[in-house]
Each structure stands twice: as C-alpha cells, then as structure tokens.
C-alpha cells in the first residue's frame, strides 16, 4: 500500500466552547473566538467574491490547513447564486459520527441556522468511510458538492484536476506546512485567510511562479485572462450504446440538466437493450494486494454507483446484504484474503472471513477462507435499464449510428446512419457501445490524428489494436432444484447468486475472447459448474442447455476502462472497455464526463484519470 495513503483517525473533544482534534499526526485546538473570526472573514469577503463570479454557474473552492475541515459547514451554508464545489484533502480522518460533535461546537459558539442544520445533516449522512482516495459528496438539492481527498496532502494536492476560484486556508505555524498549489488558480481568484499568510514570502513566491499578480486578497493571472470559456449552450448530448454503460451516463447527465438521446438498435426489441433476460449480476469491488489503479478506480466508482442508485426499488437492487468472495486459484484473487489483511480497510467496507464465517453467511458449509463485502450489491441489469429509461427523461432511438462528423463552425457533431442520413446534431457525443466504437471511429476517420508536422499517426494505438469483444454466458436454475442455495452472493472463480423473487439462481460466468455473443452451450455451462466450489451434481446433463443469458463485454489490454474525451476531436468521448465491471463503471463515467463539461472538479486523482484515457 502506498505510504501517502496512510490515514490517521481523529479524536474530537468539545469542552468549554473549544474543539480539540487529536491524532497520531497532530493535536490542534480551536475555540469559539476562532470560529467567529472566520465567520466575520467570510461575511466580509463573500459579497465581493459573489459579485466577481456572478456570471459563473459554478464556483470551485479549495479548503486547506490543519483545522480547515472545521470550516467546511460555514462554506457550504453560505448563500450563493452559483453551485459551490469544495475540494479538501487530509490524512487526518473524521468519521461521519464526528459531525455531531462539530455541530455541537458550532451551537455552543452561537452559530446556528436552518442552512447549517441542513449541511450538518448531509455531512453526517453522506460522509465516506476511511478509504484512501478521492470521494465526492453531493447536496440533495445539488447546490454544492465536496470533493474529499483522503491521503497525504502533499501527494493529494498534486492530483487535483480543477480551476480554483477561492482559496480558503487556515494554517497554524506550529503544525504542518501546507504546500501552495496556486497553479490551480483560475484567471481571477480570491484568498480567504489570515492577513499574515498573505504577507508570507513562500506565498508570494508561489504566486509569482503561477504567473499571478496579487492585489490585496485577490489574484489575477494575466496569461489566462480573456480565454473564452467552453460553453455548452444547448446542453444536448448523444450517447451511442444503450446498455449499462450508456444508460448510466444518460441518467447522470439528465439529472445535470442535459437533454440526452440514446441510440441503440436493440431498442427495437427491448427497452433493456441487449440485457433482456439478464436477470441478476453481482456488483462487487475489485481489490489487489498493491492497491493498484484498477483497485482504486473500482473503489471510487462503486461508491458513486451506490450514491446514484440508493433509492432504486428492490426489483432493481435485488440484494443489499453484501457478497462473499473466496480466494481464486490464480490471478488477482489468488490472495484476496491477504490483500484485505494487508490493506487494513474498515470492516464496513471489507473484512476477512474464516471458513466458519463464510459458511454462516452463505447458509451452508464451505471449507474456504474468504472476504465479505458489505457494500456489494446484486442487481438486475434488465430491470436496471428498464427503470432508468422509464424514470428519467431520456429519448431513445433505435437507429444504428455508423459515423460522426463535427461542424467546427457550429461546434456540433452530426450522427449518420447506414444510409448516410443525418440522425441529429449534438454538442457532445459519447461512444458507449463497447468494441463497436472502433468501427464508428474508423468510418469517421478518427483513429488517426495529425502530429505537429501534419503527418497522420495512430491516435490510440493500444486501444485500436487490443479492444475486443469477450463473450460470456450465465445459467438460470430454479432454486428448488439445488441442494444448497447461498443467502448472499458467492464469488470466486465463478459466481453463485441467491434466488431472485422468481426463484431463480444465477450461476456464471464464461469468458470467450473474440466472441460478441457465444450463446448458451453445454460446454460453457460445464465451465461454469467447474468454477463454483459447491457440489452441483444435481444438475445432470440434459439434451438442451440450462436456461440462461449470454452476451458480450469489451476489454482492452491492461483491463482498465476507457473513459475520456478525444483531445483531438473535442466533444467526442469514449466510455468503453468495462469488461466484467460494467455495473461498477456505469454511473462513474457520467460523473467524470459531467464534472468536466459543467466546470466542476474531477472526482478522481489525476494519475487515475490519465490511466483511463487514450492509450
């Protein structure tokens, strides 16, 4: 595990109108006078900030310092005409329950309002577990978000993708020295902090290196002045591909106020696209001993899926009881128990199980060690898609998109069908149709790009050469035919899911490289049964294969998803190569695309964002 991701739990004490925050790393204390000084500082500077940023839809605020987190409620409760997006990072971690003590400190200091009550309620409810990486919290009404980096600040502050309008800093000279990251500053920015920090030489030097002219508590970067903002005036988007990838992006963007049209020929047959009869699948985090890129991405993405789908009905979220995963005989999961032990994540996220504990959760004896994922879910892909397309204002179109072309003057993309008829114009286009994206890019002459000398070069050589279909099948077996049925999802080499409301268990899966849809077969089902560590001798070979579902997913070398904008074709995005983790990546791609288009901080570390980009 990377050393910069070591977290130090905080211990809070409120006594005599003072707040103490103790940890292995530091001990700090603030009182009501400190809090009132900050309230006055914000009240004094906020009108000028609001006036200067009145034409912006969003305001990005960076919150720094040993006690900065205590100021978060003050910032979020400020009245504003634009959405506020606050970034903060630290390796001293507050638990969700700590916000109750912080609220007590505010109240004892005489700071109490309906706005603060709502903020504290949101923070208590949505504050993340002590998991390293970047987390995003959203207000119920969408008026603000918090992008929280849990890790060493000197590392996390190198990982932001943002444009900061307001820097709020509370740094104590007796504690850590926080690096100045003024290269993130917008063309016109403000500093809300003690006057002596503004006069410090290290601050002035950081401003000079950032090309910033300081006038009081305001900074201007002349080289950024006059740059036209990227505006999406119509806020219209086309998504090519109506499966799990496309639907997840569509619902997120529609909630952001975008007009979204989803194209998929499969809509002619089913509102669930190609996932008709795909009755159940597990959404379980990925983990590795070294907490690699895929492990960190999976953690971030699954938490966002839980946020977006938190109110979905039981016919979509079939089980919220968590999943058990046992060691595999090869690959990343060979030492999954060791990974959980060494990483030391909270048990509310994952915990190691002895064989007796595995057996107790499953409801039958299994002499295997394993791990338990309390946040894992079992989801019906078919019902998920039906619910999204029914519940969100999305336009569905069954036309087949074969090419795209941009009109540079108008700043819009036109989509074309097989007869070269235009299907519509859109400001943004997302190709979320797995390996079929390559045919569209090729037909659109977008697999190559010109270099500085005008010579055409491969734009995405690794993606173009290794992105391919990988087919798979699952079995649907009546629970009454099985001797043992798990109470929670069981994963490992294969997976065995509890009975659905219709009494069917899903067993999977196979991996057939190069096949879009392998169909159901005796051969595939024999592979599935061999993967599951449970006696399934009752499933004797019959003339016809068992009922089930088959389909395809796309993978690329390295097994990371591809979620990015084509930097040489602005307004065109890829959201493909999800492999077996389509449910995990689904909404997360919408978060990344939406944040980029709506001028918000990207809710992901820079190195991870780069890892899922063009390659």
C-alpha positions in Angstrom: 0.0 0.0 0.0 1.3 3.4 -0.9 2.6 5.3 2.2 0.8 8.5 1.1 -2.5 6.8 1.7 -2.0 6.0 5.3 -4.8 7.6 7.3 -4.8 8.8 10.9 -8.2 8.7 12.7 -9.1 11.8 14.6 -10.4 12.0 18.2 -12.7 15.0 18.8 -13.5 16.6 22.1 -15.8 19.6 22.7 -15.3 21.2 26.1 -15.9 24.8 27.3 -16.7 26.1 23.8 -13.4 24.7 22.5 -12.8 21.9 20.0 -9.8 19.6 20.2 -8.8 17.3 17.3 -6.2 14.8 18.3 -4.4 12.2 16.1 -1.1 10.4 15.9 0.0 13.1 13.5 -1.0 16.2 15.3 -3.1 17.9 18.0 -4.9 21.1 17.3 -7.4 23.2 19.3 -9.7 26.0 18.2 -12.3 27.9 20.2 -15.4 30.0 19.6 -13.4 33.2 19.0 -11.5 31.5 16.2 -14.8 30.3 14.6 -16.4 33.8 14.9 -13.3 35.4 13.3 -13.8 33.0 10.4 -17.5 33.8 10.2 -16.6 37.5 10.1 -13.9 36.9 7.5 -16.3 35.1 5.2 -19.1 37.7 5.7 -16.7 40.5 4.8 -15.2 38.9 1.7 -18.2 36.9 0.3 -20.1 39.8 -1.3 -17.0 40.8 -3.4 -16.5 37.1 -4.4 -20.1 36.7 -5.3 -20.1 39.9 -7.4 -17.0 39.0 -9.3 -18.2 35.4 -10.0 -21.9 36.3 -10.7 -21.7 35.2 -14.3 -20.4 31.7 -13.4 -22.6 28.7 -12.9 -20.1 27.0 -10.6 -17.6 28.2 -8.0 -14.6 26.0 -7.1 -13.2 26.4 -3.6 -10.0 24.8 -2.2 -10.0 24.4 1.6 -6.6 23.8 3.2 -5.0 23.7 6.6 -4.9 21.7 9.8 -8.3 22.9 11.0 -9.8 23.7 7.6 -12.3 20.8 7.7 -14.0 22.5 10.7 -14.8 25.4 8.4 -16.5 23.2 5.8 -20.0 23.8 7.2 -19.5 27.6 7.2 -18.6 27.5 3.5 -21.4 25.1 2.5 -24.0 27.2 4.3 -23.0 30.5 2.6 -25.8 31.8 0.4 -24.7 31.8 -3.2 -26.1 32.3 -6.7 -23.9 29.5 -8.1 -23.1 26.0 -7.2 -20.2 25.6 -4.8 -17.7 22.8 -5.3 -15.3 22.5 -2.3 -12.1 20.5 -2.5 -10.1 19.5 0.6 -7.6 16.8 1.4 -6.0 15.4 4.5 -4.7 12.2 6.0 -6.3 13.0 9.4 -9.7 11.5 9.0 -13.0 12.4 10.7 -15.7 9.8 10.9 -19.3 10.5 9.9 -20.3 10.5 13.6 -17.8 13.3 14.4 -20.0 15.8 12.6 -22.4 15.6 15.5 -19.7 16.9 17.8 -18.7 19.5 15.3 -22.3 20.6 15.2 -22.3 20.8 19.0 -19.2 23.0 18.8 -20.9 25.4 16.3 -24.0 25.6 18.5 -22.0 26.2 21.7 -20.3 29.0 19.7 -23.7 30.6 18.9 -23.7 29.6 15.2 -27.0 28.0 14.4 -29.3 28.3 11.4 -31.5 26.2 9.1 -28.8 26.3 6.4 -26.2 24.9 8.9 -28.7 22.3 10.1 -29.1 21.0 6.6 -25.4 21.0 5.9 -24.6 19.0 9.1 -27.4 16.5 8.3 -25.9 16.0 4.8 -22.4 15.5 6.1 -23.5 13.0 8.8 -25.4 11.0 6.2 -23.0 11.1 3.3 -19.5 11.3 4.8 -17.4 8.5 3.4 -15.7 5.6 5.1 -12.0 5.9 5.8 -10.9 4.7 2.4 -7.9 6.3 0.7 -8.5 8.2 -2.5 -11.0 10.8 -3.8 -14.6 10.9 -2.7 -17.4 13.1 -3.8 -20.4 14.1 -1.7 -23.4 15.9 -3.2 -26.1 18.0 -1.5 -29.6 16.7 -2.0 -30.7 19.8 -3.9 -27.5 20.0 -5.9 -26.4 23.4 -4.5 -23.0 22.2 -3.5 -20.5 19.2 -3.6 -17.5 18.2 -1.6 -14.5 16.5 -3.3 -12.6 15.0 -0.5 -9.1 13.6 -0.9 -8.1 11.1 1.8 -4.3 10.8 1.8 -1.2 12.7 2.4 -2.0 16.3 1.4 1.4 16.9 -0.3 0.5 13.9 -2.6 -3.2 14.6 -3.0 -2.7 18.2 -3.8 -0.7 17.1 -6.9 -3.6 15.0 -8.0 -6.4 17.6 -8.5 -8.0 18.4 -11.8 -9.6 21.7 -11.1 -9.7 25.5 -11.6 -9.9 27.2 -8.2 -11.8 30.5 -7.8 -11.4 30.8 -4.0 -8.7 29.5 -1.7 -9.7 29.2 2.0 -6.7 28.4 4.2 -6.3 28.0 7.9 -2.7 27.1 8.6 -1.0 27.0 12.0 2.7 27.8 12.2 3.1 25.1 14.9 1.7 22.4 12.7 2.4 21.1 9.2 3.4 23.4 6.4 0.9 23.1 3.6 2.2 23.4 0.0 0.9 26.3 -2.1 -0.8 24.9 -5.2 -1.6 28.2 -6.9 -1.1 26.6 -10.4 -4.8 25.5 -9.9 -5.9 29.1 -9.6 -8.5 30.5 -12.2 -7.8 33.6 -14.1 -9.4 35.7 -11.3 -9.3 34.2 -7.8 -9.6 35.2 -4.2 -7.9 34.3 -1.0 -9.8 34.0 2.3 -7.3 33.6 5.1 -5.5 35.5 7.8 -3.6 38.6 6.6 -0.3 37.3 7.9 -0.5 34.4 5.4 -1.0 36.8 2.6 2.3 38.6 3.6 4.4 35.4 3.8 7.3 35.1 1.4 6.5 31.5 0.4 3.0 32.6 -0.6 4.3 35.5 -2.7 6.9 33.2 -4.4 4.2 30.6 -5.2 2.0 33.4 -6.7 5.0 34.6 -8.8 5.6 31.1 -10.1 1.9 30.8 -11.0 2.1 34.0 -13.1 -0.2 35.7 -10.6 -0.5 39.4 -9.8 -1.7 40.0 -6.2 -3.9 42.9 -5.3 -4.9 42.5 -1.6 -6.7 39.3 -1.2 -7.3 38.9 -5.0 -5.1 37.3 -7.6 -5.1 37.7 -11.4 -3.3 35.5 -13.9 -2.8 37.7 -17.0 -2.0 34.8 -19.3 -5.4 33.2 -18.6 -7.4 36.4 -18.9 -9.6 36.7 -22.0 -9.6 33.0 -22.7 -13.2 32.2 -23.9 -14.9 29.7 -21.7 -16.1 26.4 -23.1 -19.8 26.7 -23.1 -22.4 24.1 -23.9 -25.2 26.4 -24.8 -27.8 23.8 -25.9 -26.7 21.2 -23.4 -27.6 18.4 -25.8 -25.8 15.0 -25.8 -26.0 11.9 -27.9 -25.0 8.5 -26.4 -24.3 5.7 -28.8 -25.0 2.4 -26.9 -28.0 1.9 -24.7 -26.6 -0.8 -22.4 -25.3 -0.5 -18.9 -22.5 1.9 -19.9 -24.8 4.2 -21.9 -27.7 4.2 -19.5 -25.5 5.1 -16.5 -24.1 8.1 -18.3 -27.5 9.1 -19.6 -29.2 9.2 -16.2 -26.4 11.2 -14.6 -26.3 13.8 -17.4 -30.1 14.1 -17.5 -30.0 14.8 -13.7 -27.5 17.5 -14.5 -30.0 19.2 -16.8 -28.7 17.9 -20.2 -31.0 16.8 -23.0 -29.9 13.2 -23.8 -30.7 11.0 -26.7 -29.5 7.4 -26.6 -29.0 5.4 -29.8 -29.1 1.6 -29.9 -30.6 -0.7 -32.5 -31.5 -3.1 -29.7 -34.2 -0.7 -28.6 -36.3 -2.0 -31.4 -36.6 -5.3 -29.5 -36.4 -4.3 -25.8 -36.2 -1.3 -23.5 -33.5 -3.2 -21.8 -31.4 -3.3 -25.0 -29.2 -6.4 -25.1 -29.8 -7.1 -21.4 -33.3 -8.5 -21.8 -33.4 -11.7 -19.7 -30.2 -10.7 -17.9 -32.0 -11.1 -14.5 -29.1 -10.8 -12.0 -25.5 -9.9 -11.6 -23.1 -9.1 -8.8 -21.5 -5.6 -8.3 -18.5 -6.4 -6.1 -15.4 -4.2 -5.6 -12.0 -5.2 -7.1 -9.1 -5.4 -4.8 -5.4 -6.1 -5.1 -2.5 -6.6 -2.7 -0.7 -3.5 -4.0 -4.0 -1.4 -4.3 -3.3 -0.8 -8.0 -5.0 1.5 -10.4 -7.9 -0.9 -11.0 -8.4 -1.5 -7.3 -8.5 2.3 -6.5 -10.8 3.0 -9.5 -13.2 0.3 -8.6 -13.5 1.6 -5.0 -14.2 5.1 -6.2 -16.7 4.0 -8.9 -18.7 1.6 -6.8 -19.3 4.2 -4.1 -20.7 6.5 -6.8 -22.9 3.8 -8.1 -24.3 3.3 -4.5 -25.0 7.0 -4.4 -26.8 7.2 -7.7 -28.8 4.1 -7.2 -29.5 4.5 -3.4 -33.3 4.9 -3.9 -33.8 2.4 -6.7 -36.5 -0.2 -6.0 -36.0 -3.8 -4.9 -36.8 -5.2 -8.3 -33.6 -3.4 -9.5 -31.4 -3.8 -6.4 -32.1 -7.4 -5.7 -29.9 -7.7 -2.6 -28.3 -5.1 -0.3 -26.9 -7.8 2.0 -23.4 -7.8 0.7 -21.4 -10.5 -1.1 -18.8 -13.2 -0.1 -15.7 -13.7 -2.2 -13.3 -16.6 -1.8 -9.7 -17.0 -3.0 -9.1 -18.0 -6.6 -6.5 -20.4 -7.8 -4.9 -17.8 -10.0 -4.9 -14.1 -11.0 -5.6 -11.1 -8.8 -7.9 -13.0 -6.5 -5.4 -15.7 -5.6 -4.6 -14.0 -2.4 -7.6 -11.8 -1.8 -7.7 -12.6 1.9 -4.1 -11.4 2.2 -4.9 -8.2 0.3 -7.7 -7.4 2.7 -5.5 -8.1 5.7 -2.6 -6.0 4.4 -4.5 -3.0 3.3 -6.4 -2.6 6.6 -9.5 -1.1 5.2 -12.5 -0.5 7.5 -14.7 -3.6 8.2 -17.7 -1.6 7.0 -16.0 -1.9 3.5 -14.4 -5.3 3.6 -13.4 -7.9 6.2 -11.6 -11.2 6.2 -13.5 -14.4 7.0 -12.6 -17.7 8.4 -14.3 -20.8 6.9 -16.9 -20.9 9.7 -17.8 -17.3 9.0 -18.0 -17.9 5.2 -20.4 -20.8 5.9 -22.5 -18.8 8.3 -23.1 -16.1 5.8 -23.8 -18.5 2.9 -26.1 -20.7 4.9 -24.2 -23.9 4.1 -20.8 -25.4 4.9 -17.9 -24.3 2.7 -14.4 -25.0 3.9 -12.8 -21.9 2.4 -11.4 -18.7 3.7 -12.8 -15.5 2.1 -13.8 -11.9 2.5 -17.1 -10.2 3.0 -18.1 -7.0 1.1 -20.9 -5.3 3.0 -21.4 -2.6 0.3 -21.6 -5.1 -2.6 -24.9 -5.5 -4.3 -26.8 -7.9 -6.5 -28.5 -6.0 -9.4 -30.9 -7.0 -12.2 -29.3 -5.5 -15.3 -32.6 -5.9 -17.2 -34.6 -4.1 -14.6 -31.9 -1.5 -14.1 -32.2 -0.4 -17.7 -35.9 -0.6 -17.8 -36.1 1.6 -14.6 -33.6 4.2 -15.9 -35.4 4.6 -19.3 -38.8 4.7 -17.6 -37.9 7.1 -14.7 -35.6 9.6 -16.4 -36.5 11.9 -19.2 -34.3 10.3 -21.9 -35.0 10.0 -25.6 -34.4 6.5 -27.1 -33.7 5.9 -30.8 -33.2 2.5 -32.4 -31.3 3.9 -35.4 -27.8 2.4 -35.9 -25.1 5.1 -35.8 -22.2 4.3 -38.2 -20.3 7.6 -38.3 -20.0 11.0 -36.7 -18.7 14.3 -38.1 -18.1 17.7 -36.5 -19.0 21.1 -37.9 -16.2 23.2 -36.4 -18.0 26.5 -37.1 -21.2 25.5 -35.3 -19.4 23.4 -32.7 -21.8 20.5 -33.0 -21.5 16.8 -34.1 -23.8 15.2 -36.6 -24.5 11.5 -36.4 -25.2 9.4 -39.5 -26.9 6.1 -40.1 -26.1 3.3 -42.6 -27.8 5.3 -45.4 -25.6 8.3 -44.6 -28.7 10.1 -43.4 -28.3 12.6 -40.6 -29.7 11.5 -37.2 -29.3 14.8 -35.4 -26.8 17.4 -34.2 -25.4 17.4 -30.7 -22.8 19.4 -28.7 -21.4 16.3 -27.1 -21.3 12.7 -28.2 -20.4 9.7 -26.1 -19.5 6.3 -27.7 -20.6 3.8 -25.1 -21.0 0.8 -27.5 -18.1 -1.4 -26.4 -15.9 -2.7 -29.2 -18.3 -1.4 -31.8 -16.9 2.1 -31.2 -13.8 1.2 -33.4 -15.9 0.8 -36.5 -17.5 4.3 -35.9 -14.1 5.9 -35.3 -12.7 4.2 -38.4 -15.6 5.2 -40.6 -15.3 8.8 -39.2 -11.6 8.8 -39.9 -10.8 9.4 -36.2 -8.5 6.5 -35.5 -5.6 8.8 -36.7 -4.5 12.3 -35.8 -2.1 14.8 -37.3 1.1 15.5 -35.4 2.8 18.9 -35.3 4.2 18.4 -38.9 0.9 17.4 -40.3 1.7 13.7 -40.5 -1.0 11.3 -39.6 -0.3 9.0 -36.7 -2.4 6.4 -34.8 -4.4 8.3 -32.2 -5.0 5.4 -29.8 -2.7 2.5 -30.9 -3.2 0.3 -27.8 -7.0 0.7 -27.8 -7.3 0.2 -31.6 -5.1 -2.9 -31.5 -6.4 -4.6 -28.4 -10.0 -3.6 -27.8 -12.1 -6.6 -28.5 -15.3 -8.5 -27.6 -15.3 -11.1 -24.8 -18.5 -13.1 -24.8 -19.9 -14.9 -21.8 -22.9 -16.9 -20.6 -24.7 -17.5 -17.3 -27.1 -20.1 -16.1 -30.6 -19.6 -14.6 -31.5 -22.5 -12.4 -34.6 -22.9 -10.2 -33.6 -22.8 -6.5 -35.9 -25.8 -5.9 -33.6 -28.0 -8.0 -30.5 -27.1 -5.9 -29.4 -28.8 -2.7 -27.6 -25.6 -1.5 -28.6 -22.0 -2.2 -26.5 -19.1 -0.9 -28.1 -16.4 1.3 -25.7 -13.8 -0.1 -23.8 -13.7 -3.4 -20.8 -16.0 -3.6 -17.9 -15.0 -5.9 -14.5 -16.5 -6.7 -13.5 -18.3 -10.0 -17.2 -18.1 -10.8 -20.3 -16.8 -9.0 -23.4 -18.2 -7.5 -26.2 -15.8 -6.6 -29.1 -16.2 -4.2 -32.6 -16.9 -5.6 -34.4 -14.0 -7.2 -38.1 -13.2 -6.3 -39.0 -15.6 -9.2 -37.0 -18.4 -7.5 -34.1 -18.5 -10.0 -30.4 -18.7 -9.1 -27.8 -17.2 -11.5 -24.5 -19.1 -11.9 -21.7 -17.7 -14.0 -19.7 -17.0 -16.0 -17.6 -17.7 -19.0 -15.0 -15.6 -20.9 -14.7 -16.2 -24.7 -12.3 -13.8 -26.3 -13.3 -12.6 -29.7 -17.0 -13.5 -29.4 -19.7 -10.9 -29.2 -22.3 -13.4 -28.0 -21.4 -17.1 -27.6 -24.9 -18.3 -26.9 -25.8 -21.0 -24.4 -24.0 -24.2 -24.6 -23.2 -27.5 -22.7 -19.6 -26.6 -22.9 -20.0 -23.2 -21.4 -22.2 -24.5 -18.6 -19.7 -27.2 -17.7 -17.1 -24.5 -17.3 -19.4 -22.5 -15.0 -20.2 -25.5 -12.8 -16.4 -26.4 -12.5 -15.7 -22.8 -11.3 -18.2 -22.9 -8.4 -16.9 -24.6 -5.2 -20.2 -26.2 -4.4 -21.5 -29.7 -5.3 -23.9 -29.2 -8.3 -24.2 -32.9 -9.2 -28.0 -32.5 -9.2 -27.7 -30.5 -12.4 -27.3 -33.5 -14.7 -26.6 -33.1 -18.4 -29.8 -32.8 -20.4 -30.5 -32.7 -24.1 -30.7 -28.9 -24.1 -28.5 -26.5 -22.1 -30.0 -24.9 -19.0 -31.8 -21.7 -19.4 -29.7 -18.5 -19.1 -28.4 -15.4 -20.7 -25.5 -14.7 -23.0 -23.9 -11.5 -24.2 -20.6 -9.7 -24.7 -18.4 -7.2 -23.0 -15.4 -5.4 -24.3 -11.9 -5.5 -22.8 -8.6 -3.7 -23.7 -5.0 -4.6 -22.8 -4.5 -3.8 -19.1 -8.2 -4.3 -18.3 -8.8 -0.7 -17.3 -11.9 1.1 -18.7 -11.5 3.8 -21.3 -13.4 6.9 -20.2 -12.1 10.1 -21.8 -12.6 12.9 -24.3 -10.7 12.7 -27.6 -8.4 15.6 -27.2 -8.1 15.9 -31.0 -11.9 15.8 -31.5 -13.3 17.9 -28.7 -16.9 17.0 -27.8 -16.4 13.3 -28.6 -16.0 10.9 -25.7 -15.3 7.2 -25.2 -16.8 5.1 -22.4 -15.9 1.6 -23.3 -13.8 -1.5 -22.3 -15.7 -2.1 -19.0 -15.0 -5.8 -19.0 -16.9 -7.6 -16.3 -17.3 -4.5 -14.2 -20.0 -2.7 -16.3 -22.2 -2.0 -13.2 -19.3 -0.6 -11.3 -18.2 1.9 -14.0 -21.7 2.8 -15.3 -22.6 6.0 -13.4 -19.0 6.8 -12.6 -18.4 7.6 -16.3 -21.3 10.0 -16.1 -19.7 11.7 -13.0 -16.4 12.2 -14.8 -17.9 13.5 -18.1 -20.4 15.7 -16.3 -17.8 17.3 -14.0 -15.6 18.1 -17.0 -18.4 19.6 -19.0 -20.0 21.6 -16.2 -16.8 23.2 -14.8 -16.5 21.1 -11.7 -13.5 19.4 -10.0 -12.9 16.0 -11.5 -13.7 13.5 -8.7 -10.7 11.3 -9.3 -6.9 11.5 -8.9 -5.0 12.9 -11.9 -2.9 9.7 -12.3 -6.0 7.6 -12.4 -7.8 9.9 -14.8 -4.8 9.6 -17.1 -4.8 5.8 -16.7 -8.3 5.5 -18.2 -7.5 8.0 -21.0 -6.4 7.4 -24.6 -3.6 5.0 -25.0 
